[in-house]
Amino acid sequence: MARRNTLQYMILGLLTRKEMTGYDIKQTFDKEKAEFWSAPFSQIYPELNRMLTSSLIELAPKENENSRKKAYQISDIGQKYFRHWLYLPLSSETVILNNDDLILRLHFLGEKQKDQINQLLEIRIRTLKMEVSQLELELAEVINYPEQLGRKLIIEKELANKKVDIKLWNKENRQQ
């Protein structure tokens, strides 16, 4: 799966909730999203300009004509684009889902979308199991080479992390 513009989808998702300025978006990143993503102003404002140009967002009407602040709102095109992306991994062709895509989508799915959440978790668990298999093969290759001890330790850490994620997502999946 090609790497998607995560920042674009995060901004669109935030704008589905309310109109925001670039500063508001940055504050939300710092307050709510810092454990998963960070985005400096130097990335946010160019992305907002690209999204304006492509009509995914639009400038919100100004409350005060003298204000220089620009507030952004999601357009109808942006709403459709965001919803299409949000539910895209649920197509029958999707066999892998990376962690960033999972976390970002989970962030914008709610109680009413439990079926979609469960489908996302199933796809992510399958992906993790494939990654565990690949890491186990890599570990088998380096285990007898003392000069690759560092690589061995990294692989073991990744294996442990992925196995914990499988347990977590399985548990979460059952509790829903």
Secondary structure as GFF3:
##gff-version 3
##sequence-region A 1 176
A	DSSP	alpha_helix	6	17	.	.	.	ID=ss1
A	DSSP	beta_strand	20	21	.	.	.	ID=ss2
A	DSSP	alpha_helix	22	28	.	.	.	ID=ss3
A	DSSP	pi_helix	29	33	.	.	.	ID=ss4
A	DSSP	alpha_helix	41	53	.	.	.	ID=ss5
A	DSSP	beta_strand	57	59	.	.	.	ID=ss6
A	DSSP	beta_strand	71	74	.	.	.	ID=ss7
A	DSSP	alpha_helix	76	87	.	.	.	ID=ss8
A	DSSP	three_ten_helix	88	90	.	.	.	ID=ss9
A	DSSP	alpha_helix	99	108	.	.	.	ID=ss10
A	DSSP	three_ten_helix	111	113	.	.	.	ID=ss11
A	DSSP	alpha_helix	114	142	.	.	.	ID=ss12
A	DSSP	three_ten_helix	146	148	.	.	.	ID=ss13
A	DSSP	alpha_helix	149	175	.	.	.	ID=ss14
###
